[in-house]
Amino acid sequence: MIGQVAGISRLALIQTDSERQTYMAQLAQDTLSTSAKVSRMVLERKQNYEQRNQARQYQLKQFIQQSSLEGLESNIGK
């Protein structure tokens, strides 16, 4: 994406409208492609985060249940 932004300065060097239009169309296509890649990456990272978060929540729930059970068992034994 940085390359695309830097490439905009190339517009000043293009001499004909036809070349400029071709360059702008390619730039638009590249930007769209990059945007789609970023969107996919964001979705993938979000899904990974949610999976890790669910696993962590499950671990915490198991820990709390086990701690509560051990606390009850120790109170019953007294």
PDB file with SEQRES, HELIX, SHEET and CRYST1 records, atoms N, CA, C and O in Angstrom:
SEQRES   1 A   78  MET ILE GLY GLN VAL ALA GLY ILE SER ARG LEU ALA LEU          
SEQRES   2 A   78  ILE GLN THR ASP SER GLU ARG GLN THR TYR MET ALA GLN          
SEQRES   3 A   78  LEU ALA GLN ASP THR LEU SER THR SER ALA LYS VAL SER          
SEQRES   4 A   78  ARG MET VAL LEU GLU ARG LYS GLN ASN TYR GLU GLN ARG          
SEQRES   5 A   78  ASN GLN ALA ARG GLN TYR GLN LEU LYS GLN PHE ILE GLN          
SEQRES   6 A   78  GLN SER SER LEU GLU GLY LEU GLU SER ASN ILE GLY LYS          
HELIX    1 AA1 ILE A    2  GLY A    7  1                                   6    
HELIX    2 AA2 ILE A    8  ALA A   12  5                                   5    
HELIX    3 AA3 ASP A   17  ILE A   76  1                                  60    
CRYST1    1.000    1.000    1.000  90.00  90.00  90.00 P 1           1          
ATOM      1  N   MET A   1       0.835  -1.193   0.000  1.00  0.00           N  
ATOM      2  CA  MET A   1       0.000   0.000   0.000  1.00  0.00           C  
ATOM      3  C   MET A   1       0.877   1.255   0.000  1.00  0.00           C  
ATOM      4  O   MET A   1       0.549   2.241  -0.659  1.00  0.00           O  
ATOM      5  N   ILE A   2       1.974   1.220   0.725  1.00  0.00           N  
ATOM      6  CA  ILE A   2       2.874   2.368   0.760  1.00  0.00           C  
ATOM      7  C   ILE A   2       3.437   2.625  -0.631  1.00  0.00           C  
ATOM      8  O   ILE A   2       3.601   3.772  -1.047  1.00  0.00           O  
ATOM      9  N   GLY A   3       3.731   1.540  -1.342  1.00  0.00           N  
ATOM     10  CA  GLY A   3       4.225   1.670  -2.714  1.00  0.00           C  
ATOM     11  C   GLY A   3       3.211   2.344  -3.615  1.00  0.00           C  
ATOM     12  O   GLY A   3       3.568   3.108  -4.511  1.00  0.00           O  
ATOM     13  N   GLN A   4       1.942   2.055  -3.369  1.00  0.00           N  
ATOM     14  CA  GLN A   4       0.894   2.684  -4.173  1.00  0.00           C  
ATOM     15  C   GLN A   4       0.830   4.178  -3.896  1.00  0.00           C  
ATOM     16  O   GLN A   4       0.703   4.982  -4.819  1.00  0.00           O  
ATOM     17  N   VAL A   5       0.917   4.541  -2.646  1.00  0.00           N  
ATOM     18  CA  VAL A   5       0.880   5.964  -2.295  1.00  0.00           C  
ATOM     19  C   VAL A   5       2.091   6.669  -2.891  1.00  0.00           C  
ATOM     20  O   VAL A   5       1.975   7.762  -3.444  1.00  0.00           O  
ATOM     21  N   ALA A   6       3.251   6.032  -2.774  1.00  0.00           N  
ATOM     22  CA  ALA A   6       4.457   6.620  -3.343  1.00  0.00           C  
ATOM     23  C   ALA A   6       4.363   6.702  -4.863  1.00  0.00           C  
ATOM     24  O   ALA A   6       4.926   7.612  -5.471  1.00  0.00           O  
ATOM     25  N   GLY A   7       3.663   5.768  -5.472  1.00  0.00           N  
ATOM     26  CA  GLY A   7       3.517   5.746  -6.918  1.00  0.00           C  
ATOM     27  C   GLY A   7       2.656   6.873  -7.462  1.00  0.00           C  
ATOM     28  O   GLY A   7       2.694   7.164  -8.657  1.00  0.00           O  
ATOM     29  N   ILE A   8       1.892   7.497  -6.608  1.00  0.00           N  
ATOM     30  CA  ILE A   8       1.039   8.599  -7.057  1.00  0.00           C  
ATOM     31  C   ILE A   8       1.885   9.744  -7.602  1.00  0.00           C  
ATOM     32  O   ILE A   8       1.469  10.448  -8.522  1.00  0.00           O  
ATOM     33  N   SER A   9       3.061   9.925  -7.037  1.00  0.00           N  
ATOM     34  CA  SER A   9       3.932  10.992  -7.533  1.00  0.00           C  
ATOM     35  C   SER A   9       4.320  10.759  -8.991  1.00  0.00           C  
ATOM     36  O   SER A   9       4.704  11.689  -9.700  1.00  0.00           O  
ATOM     37  N   ARG A  10       4.214   9.524  -9.420  1.00  0.00           N  
ATOM     38  CA  ARG A  10       4.516   9.197 -10.825  1.00  0.00           C  
ATOM     39  C   ARG A  10       3.537   9.880 -11.774  1.00  0.00           C  
ATOM     40  O   ARG A  10       3.851  10.107 -12.942  1.00  0.00           O  
ATOM     41  N   LEU A  11       2.360  10.204 -11.272  1.00  0.00           N  
ATOM     42  CA  LEU A  11       1.355  10.868 -12.107  1.00  0.00           C  
ATOM     43  C   LEU A  11       1.884  12.179 -12.693  1.00  0.00           C  
ATOM     44  O   LEU A  11       1.526  12.563 -13.806  1.00  0.00           O  
ATOM     45  N   ALA A  12       2.727  12.845 -11.941  1.00  0.00           N  
ATOM     46  CA  ALA A  12       3.273  14.122 -12.416  1.00  0.00           C  
ATOM     47  C   ALA A  12       4.195  13.926 -13.614  1.00  0.00           C  
ATOM     48  O   ALA A  12       4.395  14.846 -14.407  1.00  0.00           O  
ATOM     49  N   LEU A  13       4.749  12.741 -13.743  1.00  0.00           N  
ATOM     50  CA  LEU A  13       5.682  12.470 -14.829  1.00  0.00           C  
ATOM     51  C   LEU A  13       5.003  11.929 -16.091  1.00  0.00           C  
ATOM     52  O   LEU A  13       5.586  11.942 -17.175  1.00  0.00           O  
ATOM     53  N   ILE A  14       3.775  11.458 -15.934  1.00  0.00           N  
ATOM     54  CA  ILE A  14       3.051  10.916 -17.087  1.00  0.00           C  
ATOM     55  C   ILE A  14       2.633  12.076 -17.992  1.00  0.00           C  
ATOM     56  O   ILE A  14       2.133  13.100 -17.526  1.00  0.00           O  
ATOM     57  N   GLN A  15       2.850  11.890 -19.287  1.00  0.00           N  
ATOM     58  CA  GLN A  15       2.663  13.013 -20.205  1.00  0.00           C  
ATOM     59  C   GLN A  15       1.322  13.035 -20.922  1.00  0.00           C  
ATOM     60  O   GLN A  15       0.850  14.108 -21.296  1.00  0.00           O  
ATOM     61  N   THR A  16       0.696  11.884 -21.124  1.00  0.00           N  
ATOM     62  CA  THR A  16      -0.570  11.903 -21.870  1.00  0.00           C  
ATOM     63  C   THR A  16      -1.741  11.497 -20.972  1.00  0.00           C  
ATOM     64  O   THR A  16      -1.572  10.803 -19.970  1.00  0.00           O  
ATOM     65  N   ASP A  17      -2.915  11.947 -21.362  1.00  0.00           N  
ATOM     66  CA  ASP A  17      -4.119  11.590 -20.616  1.00  0.00           C  
ATOM     67  C   ASP A  17      -4.374  10.089 -20.677  1.00  0.00           C  
ATOM     68  O   ASP A  17      -4.821   9.486 -19.702  1.00  0.00           O  
ATOM     69  N   SER A  18      -4.088   9.501 -21.817  1.00  0.00           N  
ATOM     70  CA  SER A  18      -4.292   8.061 -21.979  1.00  0.00           C  
ATOM     71  C   SER A  18      -3.421   7.270 -21.006  1.00  0.00           C  
ATOM     72  O   SER A  18      -3.900   6.344 -20.351  1.00  0.00           O  
ATOM     73  N   GLU A  19      -2.169   7.630 -20.914  1.00  0.00           N  
ATOM     74  CA  GLU A  19      -1.271   6.954 -19.965  1.00  0.00           C  
ATOM     75  C   GLU A  19      -1.737   7.189 -18.529  1.00  0.00           C  
ATOM     76  O   GLU A  19      -1.696   6.287 -17.692  1.00  0.00           O  
ATOM     77  N   ARG A  20      -2.173   8.401 -18.265  1.00  0.00           N  
ATOM     78  CA  ARG A  20      -2.644   8.756 -16.929  1.00  0.00           C  
ATOM     79  C   ARG A  20      -3.885   7.941 -16.557  1.00  0.00           C  
ATOM     80  O   ARG A  20      -3.994   7.452 -15.432  1.00  0.00           O  
ATOM     81  N   GLN A  21      -4.809   7.796 -17.493  1.00  0.00           N  
ATOM     82  CA  GLN A  21      -6.019   7.016 -17.234  1.00  0.00           C  
ATOM     83  C   GLN A  21      -5.684   5.540 -17.011  1.00  0.00           C  
ATOM     84  O   GLN A  21      -6.245   4.893 -16.126  1.00  0.00           O  
ATOM     85  N   THR A  22      -4.777   5.026 -17.814  1.00  0.00           N  
ATOM     86  CA  THR A  22      -4.353   3.634 -17.652  1.00  0.00           C  
ATOM     87  C   THR A  22      -3.703   3.429 -16.287  1.00  0.00           C  
ATOM     88  O   THR A  22      -3.981   2.455 -15.587  1.00  0.00           O  
ATOM     89  N   TYR A  23      -2.838   4.361 -15.930  1.00  0.00           N  
ATOM     90  CA  TYR A  23      -2.152   4.269 -14.644  1.00  0.00           C  
ATOM     91  C   TYR A  23      -3.151   4.355 -13.487  1.00  0.00           C  
ATOM     92  O   TYR A  23      -3.048   3.598 -12.522  1.00  0.00           O  
ATOM     93  N   MET A  24      -4.105   5.262 -13.580  1.00  0.00           N  
ATOM     94  CA  MET A  24      -5.111   5.425 -12.524  1.00  0.00           C  
ATOM     95  C   MET A  24      -5.989   4.173 -12.403  1.00  0.00           C  
ATOM     96  O   MET A  24      -6.344   3.767 -11.296  1.00  0.00           O  
ATOM     97  N   ALA A  25      -6.336   3.565 -13.540  1.00  0.00           N  
ATOM     98  CA  ALA A  25      -7.136   2.339 -13.505  1.00  0.00           C  
ATOM     99  C   ALA A  25      -6.356   1.219 -12.826  1.00  0.00           C  
ATOM    100  O   ALA A  25      -6.912   0.468 -12.023  1.00  0.00           O  
ATOM    101  N   GLN A  26      -5.077   1.107 -13.144  1.00  0.00           N  
ATOM    102  CA  GLN A  26      -4.245   0.081 -12.513  1.00  0.00           C  
ATOM    103  C   GLN A  26      -4.090   0.362 -11.020  1.00  0.00           C  
ATOM    104  O   GLN A  26      -4.139  -0.558 -10.204  1.00  0.00           O  
ATOM    105  N   LEU A  27      -3.907   1.606 -10.673  1.00  0.00           N  
ATOM    106  CA  LEU A  27      -3.786   1.990  -9.270  1.00  0.00           C  
ATOM    107  C   LEU A  27      -5.069   1.666  -8.502  1.00  0.00           C  
ATOM    108  O   LEU A  27      -5.017   1.182  -7.372  1.00  0.00           O  
ATOM    109  N   ALA A  28      -6.209   1.936  -9.119  1.00  0.00           N  
ATOM    110  CA  ALA A  28      -7.495   1.625  -8.490  1.00  0.00           C  
ATOM    111  C   ALA A  28      -7.642   0.116  -8.291  1.00  0.00           C  
ATOM    112  O   ALA A  28      -8.105  -0.334  -7.243  1.00  0.00           O  
ATOM    113  N   GLN A  29      -7.248  -0.658  -9.298  1.00  0.00           N  
ATOM    114  CA  GLN A  29      -7.333  -2.116  -9.198  1.00  0.00           C  
ATOM    115  C   GLN A  29      -6.407  -2.639  -8.103  1.00  0.00           C  
ATOM    116  O   GLN A  29      -6.793  -3.508  -7.321  1.00  0.00           O  
ATOM    117  N   ASP A  30      -5.200  -2.115  -8.050  1.00  0.00           N  
ATOM    118  CA  ASP A  30      -4.242  -2.537  -7.021  1.00  0.00           C  
ATOM    119  C   ASP A  30      -4.753  -2.187  -5.624  1.00  0.00           C  
ATOM    120  O   ASP A  30      -4.603  -2.967  -4.683  1.00  0.00           O  
ATOM    121  N   THR A  31      -5.350  -1.018  -5.505  1.00  0.00           N  
ATOM    122  CA  THR A  31      -5.883  -0.586  -4.214  1.00  0.00           C  
ATOM    123  C   THR A  31      -7.038  -1.488  -3.783  1.00  0.00           C  
ATOM    124  O   THR A  31      -7.141  -1.852  -2.612  1.00  0.00           O  
ATOM    125  N   LEU A  32      -7.894  -1.841  -4.718  1.00  0.00           N  
ATOM    126  CA  LEU A  32      -9.010  -2.735  -4.430  1.00  0.00           C  
ATOM    127  C   LEU A  32      -8.497  -4.104  -3.996  1.00  0.00           C  
ATOM    128  O   LEU A  32      -9.004  -4.688  -3.039  1.00  0.00           O  
ATOM    129  N   SER A  33      -7.504  -4.606  -4.694  1.00  0.00           N  
ATOM    130  CA  SER A  33      -6.909  -5.895  -4.349  1.00  0.00           C  
ATOM    131  C   SER A  33      -6.286  -5.862  -2.957  1.00  0.00           C  
ATOM    132  O   SER A  33      -6.463  -6.792  -2.170  1.00  0.00           O  
ATOM    133  N   THR A  34      -5.569  -4.806  -2.661  1.00  0.00           N  
ATOM    134  CA  THR A  34      -4.943  -4.662  -1.346  1.00  0.00           C  
ATOM    135  C   THR A  34      -5.999  -4.561  -0.257  1.00  0.00           C  
ATOM    136  O   THR A  34      -5.847  -5.144   0.816  1.00  0.00           O  
ATOM    137  N   SER A  35      -7.048  -3.839  -0.525  1.00  0.00           N  
ATOM    138  CA  SER A  35      -8.134  -3.693   0.433  1.00  0.00           C  
ATOM    139  C   SER A  35      -8.783  -5.044   0.734  1.00  0.00           C  
ATOM    140  O   SER A  35      -9.096  -5.339   1.887  1.00  0.00           O  
ATOM    141  N   ALA A  36      -8.983  -5.854  -0.287  1.00  0.00           N  
ATOM    142  CA  ALA A  36      -9.565  -7.186  -0.094  1.00  0.00           C  
ATOM    143  C   ALA A  36      -8.638  -8.066   0.741  1.00  0.00           C  
ATOM    144  O   ALA A  36      -9.099  -8.814   1.604  1.00  0.00           O  
ATOM    145  N   LYS A  37      -7.347  -7.978   0.488  1.00  0.00           N  
ATOM    146  CA  LYS A  37      -6.379  -8.763   1.266  1.00  0.00           C  
ATOM    147  C   LYS A  37      -6.406  -8.354   2.736  1.00  0.00           C  
ATOM    148  O   LYS A  37      -6.385  -9.202   3.628  1.00  0.00           O  
ATOM    149  N   VAL A  38      -6.453  -7.057   2.973  1.00  0.00           N  
ATOM    150  CA  VAL A  38      -6.487  -6.556   4.348  1.00  0.00           C  
ATOM    151  C   VAL A  38      -7.771  -7.010   5.039  1.00  0.00           C  
ATOM    152  O   VAL A  38      -7.742  -7.406   6.204  1.00  0.00           O  
ATOM    153  N   SER A  39      -8.891  -6.956   4.328  1.00  0.00           N  
ATOM    154  CA  SER A  39     -10.165  -7.389   4.905  1.00  0.00           C  
ATOM    155  C   SER A  39     -10.121  -8.868   5.286  1.00  0.00           C  
ATOM    156  O   SER A  39     -10.600  -9.253   6.353  1.00  0.00           O  
ATOM    157  N   ARG A  40      -9.549  -9.689   4.414  1.00  0.00           N  
ATOM    158  CA  ARG A  40      -9.423 -11.125   4.719  1.00  0.00           C  
ATOM    159  C   ARG A  40      -8.517 -11.343   5.931  1.00  0.00           C  
ATOM    160  O   ARG A  40      -8.811 -12.175   6.790  1.00  0.00           O  
ATOM    161  N   MET A  41      -7.426 -10.600   5.995  1.00  0.00           N  
ATOM    162  CA  MET A  41      -6.502 -10.729   7.115  1.00  0.00           C  
ATOM    163  C   MET A  41      -7.178 -10.331   8.426  1.00  0.00           C  
ATOM    164  O   MET A  41      -7.001 -11.001   9.443  1.00  0.00           O  
ATOM    165  N   VAL A  42      -7.946  -9.251   8.407  1.00  0.00           N  
ATOM    166  CA  VAL A  42      -8.653  -8.794   9.603  1.00  0.00           C  
ATOM    167  C   VAL A  42      -9.658  -9.846  10.055  1.00  0.00           C  
ATOM    168  O   VAL A  42      -9.759 -10.142  11.245  1.00  0.00           O  
ATOM    169  N   LEU A  43     -10.396 -10.408   9.113  1.00  0.00           N  
ATOM    170  CA  LEU A  43     -11.377 -11.434   9.449  1.00  0.00           C  
ATOM    171  C   LEU A  43     -10.697 -12.665  10.040  1.00  0.00           C  
ATOM    172  O   LEU A  43     -11.176 -13.225  11.025  1.00  0.00           O  
ATOM    173  N   GLU A  44      -9.591 -13.083   9.449  1.00  0.00           N  
ATOM    174  CA  GLU A  44      -8.852 -14.243   9.949  1.00  0.00           C  
ATOM    175  C   GLU A  44      -8.333 -13.996  11.365  1.00  0.00           C  
ATOM    176  O   GLU A  44      -8.435 -14.863  12.234  1.00  0.00           O  
ATOM    177  N   ARG A  45      -7.784 -12.821  11.583  1.00  0.00           N  
ATOM    178  CA  ARG A  45      -7.276 -12.497  12.921  1.00  0.00           C  
ATOM    179  C   ARG A  45      -8.397 -12.430  13.944  1.00  0.00           C  
ATOM    180  O   ARG A  45      -8.226 -12.853  15.088  1.00  0.00           O  
ATOM    181  N   LYS A  46      -9.536 -11.901  13.537  1.00  0.00           N  
ATOM    182  CA  LYS A  46     -10.684 -11.827  14.441  1.00  0.00           C  
ATOM    183  C   LYS A  46     -11.159 -13.233  14.809  1.00  0.00           C  
ATOM    184  O   LYS A  46     -11.460 -13.507  15.970  1.00  0.00           O  
ATOM    185  N   GLN A  47     -11.225 -14.107  13.829  1.00  0.00           N  
ATOM    186  CA  GLN A  47     -11.653 -15.478  14.100  1.00  0.00           C  
ATOM    187  C   GLN A  47     -10.661 -16.194  15.019  1.00  0.00           C  
ATOM    188  O   GLN A  47     -11.064 -16.915  15.932  1.00  0.00           O  
ATOM    189  N   ASN A  48      -9.371 -15.992  14.776  1.00  0.00           N  
ATOM    190  CA  ASN A  48      -8.353 -16.597  15.638  1.00  0.00           C  
ATOM    191  C   ASN A  48      -8.473 -16.077  17.063  1.00  0.00           C  
ATOM    192  O   ASN A  48      -8.375 -16.844  18.021  1.00  0.00           O  
ATOM    193  N   TYR A  49      -8.684 -14.780  17.198  1.00  0.00           N  
ATOM    194  CA  TYR A  49      -8.842 -14.184  18.523  1.00  0.00           C  
ATOM    195  C   TYR A  49     -10.049 -14.784  19.239  1.00  0.00           C  
ATOM    196  O   TYR A  49      -9.967 -15.143  20.413  1.00  0.00           O  
ATOM    197  N   GLU A  50     -11.162 -14.890  18.529  1.00  0.00           N  
ATOM    198  CA  GLU A  50     -12.376 -15.419  19.143  1.00  0.00           C  
ATOM    199  C   GLU A  50     -12.194 -16.875  19.572  1.00  0.00           C  
ATOM    200  O   GLU A  50     -12.689 -17.275  20.625  1.00  0.00           O  
ATOM    201  N   GLN A  51     -11.489 -17.669  18.765  1.00  0.00           N  
ATOM    202  CA  GLN A  51     -11.222 -19.062  19.140  1.00  0.00           C  
ATOM    203  C   GLN A  51     -10.346 -19.131  20.391  1.00  0.00           C  
ATOM    204  O   GLN A  51     -10.624 -19.906  21.306  1.00  0.00           O  
ATOM    205  N   ARG A  52      -9.288 -18.321  20.426  1.00  0.00           N  
ATOM    206  CA  ARG A  52      -8.414 -18.303  21.597  1.00  0.00           C  
ATOM    207  C   ARG A  52      -9.165 -17.814  22.830  1.00  0.00           C  
ATOM    208  O   ARG A  52      -8.974 -18.330  23.931  1.00  0.00           O  
ATOM    209  N   ASN A  53     -10.013 -16.824  22.637  1.00  0.00           N  
ATOM    210  CA  ASN A  53     -10.789 -16.273  23.746  1.00  0.00           C  
ATOM    211  C   ASN A  53     -11.764 -17.322  24.289  1.00  0.00           C  
ATOM    212  O   ASN A  53     -11.908 -17.465  25.503  1.00  0.00           O  
ATOM    213  N   GLN A  54     -12.426 -18.048  23.405  1.00  0.00           N  
ATOM    214  CA  GLN A  54     -13.354 -19.090  23.844  1.00  0.00           C  
ATOM    215  C   GLN A  54     -12.621 -20.195  24.597  1.00  0.00           C  
ATOM    216  O   GLN A  54     -13.108 -20.693  25.611  1.00  0.00           O  
ATOM    217  N   ALA A  55     -11.446 -20.574  24.095  1.00  0.00           N  
ATOM    218  CA  ALA A  55     -10.660 -21.605  24.772  1.00  0.00           C  
ATOM    219  C   ALA A  55     -10.247 -21.131  26.159  1.00  0.00           C  
ATOM    220  O   ALA A  55     -10.297 -21.898  27.120  1.00  0.00           O  
ATOM    221  N   ARG A  56      -9.843 -19.879  26.264  1.00  0.00           N  
ATOM    222  CA  ARG A  56      -9.439 -19.315  27.557  1.00  0.00           C  
ATOM    223  C   ARG A  56     -10.619 -19.247  28.509  1.00  0.00           C  
ATOM    224  O   ARG A  56     -10.479 -19.551  29.693  1.00  0.00           O  
ATOM    225  N   GLN A  57     -11.779 -18.851  28.006  1.00  0.00           N  
ATOM    226  CA  GLN A  57     -12.981 -18.794  28.843  1.00  0.00           C  
ATOM    227  C   GLN A  57     -13.329 -20.188  29.376  1.00  0.00           C  
ATOM    228  O   GLN A  57     -13.724 -20.337  30.532  1.00  0.00           O  
ATOM    229  N   TYR A  58     -13.180 -21.191  28.532  1.00  0.00           N  
ATOM    230  CA  TYR A  58     -13.452 -22.564  28.944  1.00  0.00           C  
ATOM    231  C   TYR A  58     -12.476 -22.989  30.045  1.00  0.00           C  
ATOM    232  O   TYR A  58     -12.880 -23.600  31.035  1.00  0.00           O  
ATOM    233  N   GLN A  59     -11.187 -22.664  29.869  1.00  0.00           N  
ATOM    234  CA  GLN A  59     -10.182 -23.002  30.875  1.00  0.00           C  
ATOM    235  C   GLN A  59     -10.502 -22.327  32.209  1.00  0.00           C  
ATOM    236  O   GLN A  59     -10.404 -22.950  33.266  1.00  0.00           O  
ATOM    237  N   LEU A  60     -10.880 -21.065  32.152  1.00  0.00           N  
ATOM    238  CA  LEU A  60     -11.213 -20.340  33.386  1.00  0.00           C  
ATOM    239  C   LEU A  60     -12.444 -20.939  34.063  1.00  0.00           C  
ATOM    240  O   LEU A  60     -12.485 -21.063  35.287  1.00  0.00           O  
ATOM    241  N   LYS A  61     -13.423 -21.301  33.283  1.00  0.00           N  
ATOM    242  CA  LYS A  61     -14.634 -21.916  33.826  1.00  0.00           C  
ATOM    243  C   LYS A  61     -14.294 -23.238  34.508  1.00  0.00           C  
ATOM    244  O   LYS A  61     -14.781 -23.523  35.602  1.00  0.00           O  
ATOM    245  N   GLN A  62     -13.455 -24.044  33.854  1.00  0.00           N  
ATOM    246  CA  GLN A  62     -13.040 -25.316  34.436  1.00  0.00           C  
ATOM    247  C   GLN A  62     -12.273 -25.086  35.743  1.00  0.00           C  
ATOM    248  O   GLN A  62     -12.484 -25.804  36.720  1.00  0.00           O  
ATOM    249  N   PHE A  63     -11.399 -24.103  35.760  1.00  0.00           N  
ATOM    250  CA  PHE A  63     -10.620 -23.792  36.954  1.00  0.00           C  
ATOM    251  C   PHE A  63     -11.533 -23.371  38.110  1.00  0.00           C  
ATOM    252  O   PHE A  63     -11.371 -23.829  39.242  1.00  0.00           O  
ATOM    253  N   ILE A  64     -12.481 -22.504  37.810  1.00  0.00           N  
ATOM    254  CA  ILE A  64     -13.411 -22.032  38.851  1.00  0.00           C  
ATOM    255  C   ILE A  64     -14.244 -23.190  39.384  1.00  0.00           C  
ATOM    256  O   ILE A  64     -14.438 -23.314  40.594  1.00  0.00           O  
ATOM    257  N   GLN A  65     -14.733 -24.034  38.490  1.00  0.00           N  
ATOM    258  CA  GLN A  65     -15.530 -25.183  38.925  1.00  0.00           C  
ATOM    259  C   GLN A  65     -14.696 -26.125  39.793  1.00  0.00           C  
ATOM    260  O   GLN A  65     -15.168 -26.607  40.822  1.00  0.00           O  
ATOM    261  N   GLN A  66     -13.474 -26.381  39.380  1.00  0.00           N  
ATOM    262  CA  GLN A  66     -12.604 -27.268  40.142  1.00  0.00           C  
ATOM    263  C   GLN A  66     -12.271 -26.668  41.505  1.00  0.00           C  
ATOM    264  O   GLN A  66     -12.268 -27.372  42.515  1.00  0.00           O  
ATOM    265  N   SER A  67     -11.993 -25.372  41.530  1.00  0.00           N  
ATOM    266  CA  SER A  67     -11.694 -24.700  42.801  1.00  0.00           C  
ATOM    267  C   SER A  67     -12.889 -24.746  43.733  1.00  0.00           C  
ATOM    268  O   SER A  67     -12.740 -24.987  44.931  1.00  0.00           O  
ATOM    269  N   SER A  68     -14.076 -24.517  43.187  1.00  0.00           N  
ATOM    270  CA  SER A  68     -15.293 -24.556  44.004  1.00  0.00           C  
ATOM    271  C   SER A  68     -15.535 -25.953  44.551  1.00  0.00           C  
ATOM    272  O   SER A  68     -15.899 -26.112  45.716  1.00  0.00           O  
ATOM    273  N   LEU A  69     -15.337 -26.949  43.727  1.00  0.00           N  
ATOM    274  CA  LEU A  69     -15.525 -28.337  44.139  1.00  0.00           C  
ATOM    275  C   LEU A  69     -14.537 -28.703  45.242  1.00  0.00           C  
ATOM    276  O   LEU A  69     -14.914 -29.337  46.228  1.00  0.00           O  
ATOM    277  N   GLU A  70     -13.297 -28.314  45.086  1.00  0.00           N  
ATOM    278  CA  GLU A  70     -12.291 -28.595  46.118  1.00  0.00           C  
ATOM    279  C   GLU A  70     -12.613 -27.864  47.411  1.00  0.00           C  
ATOM    280  O   GLU A  70     -12.376 -28.393  48.497  1.00  0.00           O  
ATOM    281  N   GLY A  71     -13.146 -26.666  47.306  1.00  0.00           N  
ATOM    282  CA  GLY A  71     -13.534 -25.915  48.499  1.00  0.00           C  
ATOM    283  C   GLY A  71     -14.689 -26.587  49.223  1.00  0.00           C  
ATOM    284  O   GLY A  71     -14.702 -26.656  50.452  1.00  0.00           O  
ATOM    285  N   LEU A  72     -15.647 -27.075  48.473  1.00  0.00           N  
ATOM    286  CA  LEU A  72     -16.776 -27.786  49.074  1.00  0.00           C  
ATOM    287  C   LEU A  72     -16.316 -29.080  49.734  1.00  0.00           C  
ATOM    288  O   LEU A  72     -16.753 -29.414  50.836  1.00  0.00           O  
ATOM    289  N   GLU A  73     -15.439 -29.798  49.059  1.00  0.00           N  
ATOM    290  CA  GLU A  73     -14.947 -31.066  49.600  1.00  0.00           C  
ATOM    291  C   GLU A  73     -14.176 -30.837  50.898  1.00  0.00           C  
ATOM    292  O   GLU A  73     -14.289 -31.624  51.838  1.00  0.00           O  
ATOM    293  N   SER A  74     -13.397 -29.768  50.949  1.00  0.00           N  
ATOM    294  CA  SER A  74     -12.624 -29.508  52.173  1.00  0.00           C  
ATOM    295  C   SER A  74     -13.539 -29.084  53.320  1.00  0.00           C  
ATOM    296  O   SER A  74     -13.253 -29.387  54.479  1.00  0.00           O  
ATOM    297  N   ASN A  75     -14.637 -28.388  53.014  1.00  0.00           N  
ATOM    298  CA  ASN A  75     -15.593 -27.985  54.053  1.00  0.00           C  
ATOM    299  C   ASN A  75     -16.394 -29.173  54.555  1.00  0.00           C  
ATOM    300  O   ASN A  75     -16.721 -29.241  55.740  1.00  0.00           O  
ATOM    301  N   ILE A  76     -16.708 -30.089  53.689  1.00  0.00           N  
ATOM    302  CA  ILE A  76     -17.491 -31.275  54.088  1.00  0.00           C  
ATOM    303  C   ILE A  76     -16.629 -32.176  54.972  1.00  0.00           C  
ATOM    304  O   ILE A  76     -17.133 -32.805  55.902  1.00  0.00           O  
ATOM    305  N   GLY A  77     -15.353 -32.235  54.684  1.00  0.00           N  
ATOM    306  CA  GLY A  77     -14.465 -33.094  55.450  1.00  0.00           C  
ATOM    307  C   GLY A  77     -14.185 -32.586  56.851  1.00  0.00           C  
ATOM    308  O   GLY A  77     -13.621 -33.332  57.651  1.00  0.00           O  
ATOM    309  N   LYS A  78     -14.544 -31.375  57.186  1.00  0.00           N  
ATOM    310  CA  LYS A  78     -14.249 -30.806  58.516  1.00  0.00           C  
ATOM    311  C   LYS A  78     -15.246 -31.224  59.543  1.00  0.00           C  
ATOM    312  O   LYS A  78     -15.136 -30.831  60.705  1.00  0.00           O  
TER     313      LYS A  78                                                      
END                                                                             
